Amino acid sequence: MELQLLTYIVVGATFLTYMGIAIWARAGSTKEFYVAGGGIHPVANGMATAADWMSAASFISMAGLIAFMGYGGSVFLMGWTGGFVLLALLLAPYLRKYGKFTVPEFIGDRFYSRAARIVAVICLIIASVTYVIGQMKGVGVAFSRFLEVGYSTGLMIGMVIVFFYAVIGGMKGITYTQIAQFCVLILAYTIPAVFISLTLTGNPIPQLGLGSTLAGSETFLLDRLDQVVTDLGFNEYTTTARLSTLNMFAYTMSLMIGTAGLPHVIIRFFTVPKVQDARTSAGWALAFIAILYTTAPAVAAMARLNLIETIQPANSAGNLAYDKRPDWFKNWEKTGLLAYEDKNNDGLIDYSADKTTNEMVKVDQDIIVLANPEIAQLPNWVIALIAAGGLAAALSTAAGLLLAISSAISHDLLKGVLLPNISEKRELLASRLSMASAIGFAGYLGLDPPDFAAGTVALAFGISASSIFPALMMGIFSKSINNQGAVAGMVAGISVTLLYVFQHKGIMFIADTAFLGEMPANWFFGIEPNAFGVVGAIVNFSVAFVVSHVTAKPPPEVLDLIDYIRTPNGVGEAVDH
């Protein structure tokens, strides 16, 4: 069967499955819309959380980043995985015991302030909207290649699918849809990896194949990759770090604490019946996530090796003739994500690190995972499956983010601040309207994404790290932080982070910027904007503690709330017998 028809069948079948689940799991109350009724089994919630977490950035972009950055790309593996551990240990159980619907609701109650709740909503929306742009990029990339439609058309199709199962089903529909999406995306990621590892190294386990010798050779795969990239003038794959050691540390920490503060992931732990279930589902989610995350380095290295040896074959015949380029090359040229320019008019492809002679003028790193099966000449059904997997990853996370935005608007702003007496029926309607509006806005922003998928997502993590994570940590573990300190900290943290990001991009939201002068890129000790969230977090913590120290202490009822959240169930005062 031809690839195009097979792709339509596989992707169409998965979409019909998602829609069917949404109809079956239609939310009938605000509790079902926000937290799926609070009765999801821990294993099921772990699977849904994994799908919610493994976004287009994880599925499509992370291996591409590692493939082109080499050792430096490890920041994403360490940061995202380590952050989930922080979330499971330090936040999820306590927030589940709190027992409400949203992160801003907890912040508003803990810091006994509408202002704190509103600021948390604003921070949540900024982080979530930035994050969802990356998912829209992933949807556009996958559709533009495998369904052979334009980028904007692919976005529209993705928006319609998300609209259907997210608006109708709410968290209940999203949860069960994400379970199906996890199965699709994990099979789509691992099956091609197994095939390619077996072909290159003779080892069917990609994680082991990465450290193995090439089939029929005594040369290790990574040694061969180091050789081919350095021969073309690129940095050595296994030893080169991005920028400075301080920047690597800052980037990793920013991703870690940003992960732990992501509202769309935190809200998943409100869907289980008990506090213990929150811990259990976090453990299951980490196990499910590890399947993809331990496979990604192998996918990255093998894809980079296949890509280079296909475009720039190391043999006596010389460079590959452009008119004899393989079909996968032609297919990705149509998307605009791969581009060739014959600079010396010899009809041959020259691919190197030298910008003056390099004729591969565009090799978008987001194509690596999706193009890998085609480059390796795997069967058409595998290529169709990975298209469905990429779309599942992007759509699953987009749905979770859009629900977080929707609940912040309808539950925290509308019911929590503006119309506290609104009926449940009207609140549910407002939730669905907010969701529809968020989908439309996210799609609009996705038409012209500012960066590659994982880069945009990394910025979202920095925003979360500098604003939401410190507020949650101080809210749970510090009795001294009051409402003035929390609000000042969140405002200071996110302001410093956004200011640094926008000055780096050449954009300022201030009318007169002359007082800043001309600042070089990465001017703060060499820390790049996507890694600056950790600095924003330090500012947040510092400002909150200073302001709280010079203002009134939290009232007794707030201190009782902290004790309740932090005390395990069944623990009481000692009694004499």
N, C-alpha and C positions, 0 to 999 in steps of 0.2 A: 504494500500500500504506500502511496506517495506521502512524503513528509507533511505537506500542507494539509491534506485531508485528514491524516492521522492526528495532527496537532489540533485541528478543529474538533475532532471527536473527543480526544482526551480532555482538552480544556473545557469543551462544552459540557461533558459529563460531570466534571468537578463543579462547574458553575450551577448546573441543575441540582446537584447534591446540596450545595450551600443554600440555594433558594428553598429547596424542600425542607431542610432543617429549620430555616427561618419561619416558614409557615407552621411547622409542627410545634416549634418552641416559642410561639408568639407571646410577648409579654402582655399580661393583663392588669398589672399593677405597677406602681412606682418601685416597689421592692424588687419585683422581677426585672424591671427595666434597668435599675441601677446595680443590683447585686445578685441577679438570677434567683431571687427568693431566699438566698443564704443556705441552700441545701445541696450544693455540689459536692460530690465525693472527692476526697483529697487526691486520688490518682487521676481522676478526670480533670480536676482543677490544675494539677501539675502539668498535664498534657496541654491544656488550654493556655496556661501561663507560658509554657515553652513556645507555643505558636505565637502568642502575643509578643513575646520577647524576641524571637528570631525573625526579625523584620527583613525587608529588602536589603538593608545594610548588611545583615548577617549572611543572608543567602546569596545575594548577587554581588555585593560590593566588597565584603571583608576579604575574601580570597583574592580578589583583584588587587586590593591594597597590599596584601602580603606578597602577591606575585611580583609587583613592581617595586615595592619598598624593601622586600627581603626581611632581614632581621628586624628592621625598624617597625615593621607591621605588627610585631608582637604586642605592641601597646594595646591593640584592640582586643586581642585574646585575653591578656592579663586584666585589662580594665573592666571589660564587660563581664567576664566570668567572676572576677573578684568582687565586683559590685553586687552581683546577685547573692553572693555569700553574706555580704554586709546586710543586704535587705532581709534575708532569711533569718539572720541572728539578731539584728538590732532593731528592726522596725516592724516586720510583718506580724509577729505574735502580739505585740502590744497594741498595734492599731486594730487588729482583729478583736481583741478584748474590749477595746473602746466601743466597737459595735455599731458605728454609724455608717453613712453611705460614701462619703468623699473625704479626700485629704483636706481641702479648705474648711470643711465642717469641723474636723478635729482641731485644726489650727485656730479657728474662730472660737471654739469652746475652751480649748486649753489656755488661750491667751485672752479670754473673756472680752472679745473686742470684735465689732463688726468691721472695723478698719483692717484688722489682721486677716479676717476672712476675705475681704475684698482684695487686698494685696496678694494673698495666696492665689486667688482666682486669676488675677492678672498674670502672675508668674507662671501659673499652670498653663494658661492659654498661650502665652508666648513660647514656652518650651514645647508644648504639644503641637502647635501649628508649625514650628520650625522642624520638628521631628517628622510630621506627616508629609512635608514637602519631599523628604527623602523617599518616602514610600511611593509617592506619586511618580517620582523619577523612575523607580523600579518598575512600576506598572507600565509606564511609557516605553521603557527599554525592552521589556519582555514582549509587549504587544507589537511594537514596531517591527521586530524581527520575525517572530513566529506566526503572527496572524497577518503579516504583510499589510499593515495599515499604518497611517501616519501616527506620529507621537501623540498629537492632540486627540485623534480619534481613539487611540488606545486608552488615554486618560478618561475620556467620556464613558467608554465601556466599563472601565474599572469603577468609576463613580456610581454608575447605575447598579452594578452588582453590590457594592458596599451599601448603597442607599436601601436596596431591597432587604437585605438580611439584618442590617444594623438598625434601621428605623423601625421595622416591623418587630423584630425580635428583642431589641435592647440587649442587655447583658446576658439574658437567658439564651436568646438566639445566637449571640456572638460566641458564648461559651461552647455550645455544642458544635457550632460551625468551626471554631478554632480547633476542636479535637479532630475533626475531619481534615482540616488544613494541615495540622501537624503530621498526620499520617502521609499526606500527599507530599509535603515538602521534605520530610526526612527520607522517604524512599527516593524522591527525585534527586536528592543530594548525594546519597550514599551509593546507589546503584551505579551511576557513571563512574564514581570514584573507585569502586571495586573493579570494574572493567578496565579502567585506565591503569590502575596499579598492577593488575595482573599482566597487562600487555607490556608495560615498561619494565617491571621488576620481577615478574613471575610470582609475586606475593599478592593474594587477594585482599589482604587487610591493608588499607591505605596508610594507616598510622604506622605500621611496620614497614610498608613499602617505601616510605619517605626516607628511612635510614638504611635501606637495602642497596645492593648493587644492581645495576641494570641487567636485564635478562641477557644471558650469553656473554657477559663481560665481567671483569673484575673491578670496574670503575663504579664507585658509589654514585647514586643519582644526584646528590647534592654537590659532589665534586664535579660532575659533568656540567651541572647547571652553573656553578661558579666559573667554569672554563668558558662556556659559550657566552655568558653575559660580559665577562671581562674582555674576551676577544672582540666584542662589538663596542667596547669602550664604556660599558655601563659599570656601576659599582658592583663589587663582589656581593653575591646574594646573601651569604651566611654570616658576614661579619660587620656589615655597614649599618650603623644606627642613624636615625633621622636627627639632624641638628645635634643638640648637646645632651649630655646625660641628665642635666636638670630638666630639660624640656621633656625627655622621655618619662622621667618620674612625674612631672606635673601632668602630662597627658594621661598617664595611667591612672593617677589619683583622681583627676577630673572625671574620667570615664567611670571609675569605681563609685565615687560618691554621687555622681549624676545618675548612675544606674539605680542606686538605692533610693533615690528621691523621685523616680519617675512615677507620676500619679496613675498612669494607665496600667502599670504593673502592680502597684500597691493595692489598687482597688480590687484586683483579682482575689486577694486574700480576705476580702469581706464576703466572698461568695460561699465559704465553707461553714459548716455548722458550728465548730468549736475552735478554741484557741490552739489546741493540740493539732487539729486538722490543718491549721495554717502552717505550722512547722512541717508537718508531714508532706503537705502539698508542695512546699518550697523545696524539700529534699527530692521529691519526684521530679519537679521541674528542672532542678539542676542536673539530675541524671539524664533527662531527655535532651536538655540543651547540650550536654557534654558529647552526645553522639555527633552533632554537627560541628561543634567547636574543636573537637580533637581531629576531625577529618579535614577541616579547612586548610591547615598548613600543607597537608599532602596534596590537596586539590590545587593550591596555589603554585607549589613548586612544579608539579607535573604539567600544569597548564602552561606555565611560563616556558618550560623546556619544549613542549610540543609547539607552542606558538612560534618561538624563535627558529626552531629547526625546520618548521614548515615555510616560514617567510624567508629565512636566510639559511638555506641548507649548507652544511659544512661538507662539501664534497668537491671533487675535481671539476665538476661541470660548471662551477661558478654560481653567480646569483640567479635566482629564479626569474624567469621571464614573466613580465606582467600579463601578457596575453595567455599564459599557461597557468595562471593563478588558480587555486582550487575553488570549488563551488562555495565552500563556507566563506571564503574571502569575498566573493562576489555578493553573497547574501548579506553580509554585514556592511559592505559598502553602500548598499541601498538604504540602510538606516542612517547613514551619515556618522556613525560611531567609529568607522574605520575608513581612513582616507589615504590615498597614495598620490604623490606628485612626482612626475618624471623630470627631475631637475637637470639631468645631463643628456636627456633625449636618447638614451641607449636602449630603452624598452625593458630594462632589468630593474629589479627591486633591490635597492640598497637600504638596509635597515641597520642603523647604528646610533650611538649616543652623540655623534657629531651633528649638530643642528644644521650646519652648512651643507652637508652631504646626505643626511638622512632623508629618505623619500617616503617613509611611513609617517606622514605629517600628523596623523591622528590615530592613536590606538587607545580608545576609551577603556579604562581599566574595569568599568562596570560590565564589559562584555565577556570577561574571562570565563566565569562560571557557565554562562549560557552558551558560549561558543565552544567550550572545551569538548563536549561530546562530538560536535561536528568536526573539529580539528582532528580528533582521535579516530574519526570514521566509525563511530559506534552505530548500532542499528537505529532506524528511524523512530522506533517506539521509545527508545531511551531519550532521544532528543525531544520528542513530544512530551515525555514525562517531566523533563527538567523545565520545560516551558510552563507546565501546570504548577510545578513546585515554586518557581520564581514568583508567579502570580499569587499563589497561596500565601507565601511569606509576606509579600507586600500588602495584600488585602487583609490578612489577619491582624497585623499590627495597626494598619490604618483604621480598622474598625474599633480597636481598643482605644486608640488615641481620640478618635472622634466621639466615642462615648464619654471619655474623660472631659472633653471640651463641652459636650452637651450637658452633662450632669453639673459641671461648674456653673454654666449659665442658668439652667432651669432650677436646680436644687439650691445652689449656694447664693446666686444673685437674686433670682426671682423669688423663691420661697424663703430663703434665709434672710434677705435684706428688704426687698421691695414689696412683696406681697406675702407676708407670713401666714395669712389666713386663706390662701388659695386652696381650692379643693384638690384631692388626689387626682381626679379625672382631668382637671385643667392642667395640673402639673405634668401629668403624663403626656398630654397634648403638647405642652410647651417643650417637653424633653424631645419629642419627635421633631417639632419644628426647628429646635436648636440644632439637632443632629443634621437635618436636611440642609440648613444654612451652613453649618460647618463643613459638610461635604462639598458644597458648591464653592466655598471660599478656598478650601484646600486644593480643589481641582484647578481653580484659577491660578493659585500660586505655583502649582505643579507644572503649568504650561511653560514657565521660564525659570526652572530651578537654578539657584545661585551657585551650585557646586555639585560634585559627584555625590551619590547617595550617602555613602558613609561619612563624607566630610560634613554635609549638612546635618546629619544625625549627631555627629560629634559635637557640633555647636549646640544642639538641643540639650545634650548631656551637660555641657558647660553651664547653660542657663539653669538647669535643674540643680546642679551641684552648688551654684552660688546663691540660690534662693530657697528652694523647698527643703533640701536635705538638712541644712543647718537648723531650720525652724522645727523640723520633726525631731531631730536629735535632742535639741534643747528642750523641746516640749515634753519629751519622755523622760530624759535623764537629769534635768536641772530644775530644781524648785525655785531658783533665784531669778530666772528670766521672767520678766513681766510683759504686759502688752506693748508698752512703749518700746522696750528693747527689741522685741520680736519684729515689730513693724519697721523700726529703724534699721535693723539688721538685714531684713529681706530687701528693703529699698536700696540700701547701700551696696549689698552684694550683687544684685542684678544690674544696678546702674554702672558699677565699676566694670563688670564683665562686658556689658553691651557697649559701653564707651570705648573700651579697648578694641573690641571686635570692629566697630564701625570706623574708628580712626585707621585701623589696619586696612580696611577695604576702601578707604578714601571717602567715606560717607560720615557726616556728622549731623546730629539732630539739634545742633546749637547754631544760632544765627551767626555768632562771631566766634571763630576758633583761633584767632590770632594768638591768644595767650598760650596756646599749646605749641605753636611753632611747627616746624617741619620735623616730624618724628619718623625714624626709620622703622621698617617692618620688624616685628618681634623685638621691640625696643626694651621690654621689661625683662632683663636678664636672659634674653634669647628665647622667651616662652612665646609660642605661637598662639593666635587667638583661640583655636579649638581646644587648647590646653589650659586656657586661662581661668576656667571655672574653679579650679582649686584655690587660686588667689582670691577670687570673688567669695569663696566659702570662708576663707580666713578673715576677710574683711567683715563678712556677715557675723561670724562668731564674735569677733572683737568688738564691733559696734554694739551688738546686742548686750554683751556683758557690761560694757562701759555705761551705756544708757540705763540698763536695769539697776546698776550699782548706785546711780545718783537719783533714782526715782523710787516710788513706793513699791513695796513688796507685793507679790501676788496675794489675793485674799485666801482665807482658810479653805473655802470650798474647792478652789483650784488645786491646792495642795492635797486635799482628799482625793481629787480626781487622779492626780499623779500616782498617789499610793495605790489606788484601786487598779490602775492600768498595769503597774509594775509588780503587783502581788499576785502570785499564782493562785488559781482557783483551789479552794479547800484549805487554804492557809489562814489561820485566825490567831487570836491571842492565846497564850498559854494559860491553862487552867489547872488548879490543884485538884488532886483526887484523894 
